[in-house]
């Protein structure tokens, strides 16, 4: 195999289809198991509403534009992608499975059987399981086990977090990607992918909540002892703040978005009374002038409302005492001036801004919170599939994660099953 061919085999692509934009990040796994970001693409879209495809043609067009931009930058042809899935149609539930251990020693077959036992939950016919995420194993009453393989015992239990999504929403997502010339290797819950990009290992172990405030949704994942224990999607985001500005100032949505990004502040501060913002008139009318203080009074209530919904989710899940590391705030809307300080007031706990982990390559661009999910998809892919280093590594380097060499085969089977169900 030539060097060029080998390098192309080690390409991982994350495709984040959001409410306001489509983002593509191309990562290359090097022989030492490190990752270089070699391509980034972005395109605005109006084909998505609150994380769900509402116009396939517009979505396909945005995907193609973002992919083409990333291809030109990376110098590779993009075909296979890991795609984010988000929206209020996604639901997370916790489940438990129990089996008798064959031959008194836990085998991979036993682990597969207990996972299948846990995933045997009642879901409606219009929904599809997209993730079964192990939280912990229990062997003969001994809990907090992460990997029971080879342990002795007679009874194996497992706690899992199951994520389901609307079949129709998945079908339209797959259809959009297929028409754009792409092959989905695996759909990944948006906030799960984001957690791979913005969390440190210590935070995952101690307990943390990832709050990704996007354009149309705010996606939440609570990670405890390294595993997801609660996921949800709140159907409000930055678009709602923009709508409030557009209505209050009687200005077009596009202009309201520009005002929000350029002059907006999520905190109400007296010192902004003398900072003047000019709002262009509509239909030949004279432009308006208002203080930044007034603008913040328009923006603040909506952000506080969104954060309040997130807090209710954390409390209702009974996990407020388990997030020792506090809150990690990320997503495009989290970049608004004052957003972090308002979030700290609402949550009353430790809080930091989450940006994607540092990589080689296009660090400056990829380190923006708006690329957290796309970067996380690349990390998710690399973590789940360390097999891909085998044919490309030079010397004996460590794996990216403790996963089996059959990971890709399982993902391919999973993707094929989803396609077979829909097409």
Residue pairs with C-beta under 8 A, 6 or more apart in sequence:
1 9
1 391
6 391
6 392
7 28
7 392
8 76
9 388
9 391
9 392
10 28
10 29
10 30
10 388
10 389
10 392
11 26
11 27
11 28
11 74
11 76
11 78
12 26
12 27
12 28
12 29
12 35
12 82
12 378
12 381
12 382
12 388
13 24
13 25
13 26
13 27
13 70
13 78
13 80
13 81
13 82
13 377
13 378
14 23
14 24
14 25
14 27
14 81
14 82
14 84
14 193
14 373
14 374
14 375
14 376
14 377
14 378
14 380
14 381
15 22
15 23
15 24
15 63
15 66
15 67
15 81
15 82
15 83
15 84
15 177
15 182
15 374
15 377
16 22
16 23
16 24
16 25
16 83
16 84
16 190
16 193
16 371
16 373
16 374
16 377
17 45
17 48
17 53
17 59
17 63
17 83
17 84
17 173
17 176
18 45
18 48
18 51
18 84
18 86
18 214
18 215
18 216
18 373
19 48
19 49
19 50
19 51
19 214
19 215
19 216
19 217
19 237
19 239
20 44
20 45
20 48
20 214
20 215
20 216
20 238
20 239
20 332
21 42
21 43
21 44
21 45
21 62
21 215
21 370
22 41
22 42
22 43
22 45
22 59
22 62
22 63
22 65
22 66
23 40
23 41
23 42
23 66
23 370
23 371
23 373
23 374
24 39
24 40
24 41
24 42
24 66
24 67
24 69
24 70
24 78
24 81
24 374
25 37
25 39
25 40
25 70
25 366
25 371
25 374
25 375
25 377
25 378
26 37
26 38
26 39
26 40
26 70
26 71
26 73
26 74
26 76
26 78
26 378
27 35
27 36
27 37
27 38
27 359
27 375
27 378
27 379
27 381
27 382
28 35
28 36
28 38
28 74
28 361
29 35
29 382
29 388
29 389
29 392
29 400
30 36
30 360
31 389
31 392
31 393
31 394
31 395
31 397
32 393
32 397
33 386
33 389
33 393
33 397
33 398
33 399
33 400
34 359
34 360
35 359
35 360
35 378
35 379
35 382
36 359
36 360
36 361
37 359
37 360
37 361
37 362
37 363
37 365
37 366
37 375
37 378
38 73
38 74
38 75
38 76
38 361
38 362
39 70
39 71
39 72
39 73
39 74
39 75
39 76
39 362
40 69
40 70
40 73
40 362
40 365
40 366
40 371
40 374
41 65
41 66
41 67
41 68
41 69
41 70
41 71
41 73
42 66
42 69
43 61
43 62
43 63
43 65
43 66
43 69
44 62
45 58
45 59
45 61
45 62
46 55
46 58
47 53
47 54
47 55
47 56
47 57
47 58
47 59
47 60
47 61
47 62
47 176
48 54
48 59
48 216
49 216
50 87
50 88
50 216
50 217
50 235
51 85
51 86
51 87
51 88
51 89
51 90
51 190
51 214
51 216
51 217
51 233
52 87
52 89
52 166
52 169
52 172
53 59
53 169
53 172
53 173
53 175
53 176
56 172
56 175
56 176
56 179
59 176
60 176
60 179
60 180
63 176
63 177
63 180
63 182
64 180
64 181
67 78
67 180
67 181
67 182
70 78
71 77
71 78
73 362
78 182
79 181
79 182
79 183
80 182
80 183
80 185
81 177
81 182
81 183
81 184
81 185
82 184
82 185
82 186
82 187
82 188
82 193
82 377
82 378
82 380
82 381
83 173
83 177
83 184
83 186
83 187
83 188
83 377
84 187
84 188
84 189
84 190
84 193
84 373
84 374
84 377
85 130
85 165
85 169
85 170
85 173
85 187
85 188
85 189
85 190
86 189
86 190
86 191
86 214
86 217
86 219
86 233
87 165
87 169
87 216
87 217
87 233
87 235
88 217
88 233
88 234
88 235
89 165
89 166
89 169
89 233
90 130
90 163
90 164
90 165
90 166
90 189
90 231
90 233
91 127
91 163
91 164
91 165
91 232
92 161
92 162
92 163
92 164
92 228
92 230
92 231
92 232
93 121
93 161
93 162
93 164
94 135
94 159
94 160
94 161
94 162
94 229
94 230
95 118
95 119
95 121
95 159
95 160
95 161
95 162
96 118
96 157
96 158
96 159
96 160
97 114
97 115
97 116
97 117
97 118
97 119
97 120
97 157
97 158
97 160
98 114
98 117
98 155
98 156
98 157
98 158
99 110
99 113
99 114
99 117
99 155
99 156
100 154
100 155
100 156
101 110
101 139
101 153
101 154
101 155
101 156
102 109
102 110
104 152
104 153
104 154
105 150
105 151
105 152
105 153
106 139
106 148
106 149
106 150
106 151
106 152
106 153
106 156
107 149
108 149
110 148
110 156
111 137
111 148
111 149
111 156
114 137
114 156
114 157
114 158
115 132
115 134
115 158
115 160
117 158
118 132
118 158
118 159
118 160
118 162
119 129
119 132
119 160
119 162
121 162
123 129
123 164
126 166
126 167
126 168
127 164
127 165
127 166
127 167
128 164
128 165
128 166
128 167
128 170
128 418
128 421
129 162
129 163
129 164
130 163
130 164
130 165
130 170
130 187
130 188
130 189
131 161
131 162
131 163
131 188
131 189
131 192
132 160
132 161
132 162
133 160
133 161
133 162
133 163
133 192
133 227
133 228
134 158
134 159
134 160
134 227
135 158
135 159
135 160
135 161
135 224
135 225
135 227
135 228
135 229
136 143
136 144
136 145
136 146
136 158
136 159
136 225
136 227
137 143
137 145
137 146
137 147
137 148
137 156
137 157
137 158
137 159
138 145
138 156
138 157
138 158
138 159
139 145
139 148
139 151
139 152
139 153
139 155
139 156
139 157
140 153
140 154
140 155
141 155
142 153
144 225
145 151
146 226
147 402
148 156
161 227
161 228
161 229
161 230
161 231
163 189
163 192
163 231
165 187
167 421
167 422
170 187
170 418
170 422
171 422
173 187
174 184
174 187
174 418
174 419
174 422
174 423
175 422
175 423
177 183
177 184
178 184
183 415
184 415
184 418
185 381
185 408
185 411
185 412
185 415
186 381
186 384
186 411
186 414
186 415
187 418
188 377
188 380
189 221
189 231
190 212
190 214
190 219
190 233
190 373
191 210
191 212
191 219
191 220
191 221
191 231
191 233
192 221
192 228
192 231
192 376
192 380
193 373
193 376
193 377
193 379
193 380
194 210
194 212
194 219
194 221
194 330
194 331
194 354
194 372
194 373
194 376
195 204
195 210
195 221
195 223
195 228
195 376
196 376
196 377
196 379
196 380
196 383
197 354
197 356
197 357
197 372
197 373
197 375
197 376
197 379
198 210
198 328
198 330
198 354
198 355
198 356
198 357
198 369
198 372
198 376
199 208
199 210
199 223
199 328
199 354
201 226
202 325
203 223
203 325
203 328
204 223
204 226
205 225
205 226
206 324
206 325
207 222
207 223
207 224
207 225
207 319
207 322
207 323
207 324
207 325
208 222
208 223
208 323
208 324
208 325
208 326
208 327
208 328
209 220
209 221
209 222
209 223
209 310
209 314
209 319
209 323
209 326
209 327
209 328
210 220
210 221
210 222
210 223
210 328
210 330
210 354
211 218
211 219
211 220
211 307
211 310
211 327
211 328
211 329
211 330
211 331
211 334
211 343
212 218
212 219
212 220
212 330
212 331
212 334
212 372
212 373
213 237
213 238
213 306
213 329
213 330
213 331
213 332
213 333
213 334
213 339
214 237
214 238
214 331
214 332
214 333
215 237
215 238
215 239
215 332
215 333
216 235
216 237
216 239
217 233
217 234
217 235
217 236
217 237
218 233
218 234
218 236
218 237
218 306
218 309
218 310
218 331
219 231
219 232
219 233
219 234
219 331
220 230
220 231
220 232
220 233
220 234
220 310
220 313
220 314
221 228
221 230
221 231
222 228
222 229
222 230
222 231
222 314
222 317
222 319
222 322
222 323
223 229
224 319
224 322
224 323
229 317
229 319
229 322
230 313
230 314
230 317
230 319
232 313
234 306
234 309
234 310
234 313
236 302
236 305
236 306
236 309
237 306
237 331
237 333
238 260
238 332
238 333
238 336
240 302
240 306
241 260
241 264
241 299
241 302
241 303
241 333
241 336
242 253
242 256
242 257
242 260
243 253
243 256
244 298
244 299
244 301
244 302
245 251
245 256
245 259
245 260
245 264
245 295
245 298
245 299
246 252
246 253
246 255
246 256
248 298
249 256
249 259
249 279
249 288
249 290
249 298
250 282
251 259
251 279
251 280
251 282
252 282
255 279
255 280
259 277
259 279
259 295
260 299
260 336
263 275
263 277
263 292
263 295
264 295
264 296
264 299
264 336
264 337
265 272
265 292
265 295
265 296
265 299
265 336
265 337
265 338
266 296
266 299
266 300
266 303
266 336
266 337
266 338
266 339
266 341
266 342
267 296
267 300
267 337
267 338
267 341
267 342
268 293
268 296
268 297
268 300
269 293
269 296
269 338
270 293
272 291
272 292
272 293
272 295
272 296
273 291
273 292
273 293
274 291
275 291
275 292
275 293
276 289
276 290
276 291
276 292
277 289
277 290
277 291
277 292
277 295
278 287
278 288
278 289
279 287
279 288
279 289
279 290
280 287
281 287
281 288
296 338
299 336
300 338
300 342
303 333
303 336
303 339
303 342
304 342
304 346
307 342
307 343
307 346
307 347
308 346
310 346
310 347
311 346
311 347
314 320
314 323
323 349
325 350
326 347
326 349
326 350
326 351
326 352
327 343
327 347
327 349
327 350
327 351
327 352
328 351
328 352
328 353
328 354
329 339
329 340
329 343
329 351
329 352
329 353
329 354
330 353
330 354
330 355
330 369
330 372
331 369
331 370
331 372
332 369
332 370
333 339
334 340
334 343
334 353
334 354
334 369
335 368
335 369
335 370
340 351
340 352
340 353
343 351
344 351
353 369
354 369
354 372
355 367
355 368
355 369
355 372
356 366
356 367
356 368
356 369
356 371
356 372
356 375
356 376
357 375
357 379
358 367
359 366
359 375
365 371
366 375
382 388
382 400
382 401
383 400
383 401
383 403
384 401
384 403
384 407
384 411
385 403
385 407
385 408
385 411
386 399
386 400
386 401
386 403
386 405
386 407
387 403
387 404
387 405
387 406
387 407
387 408
388 408
389 397
389 399
389 400
390 405
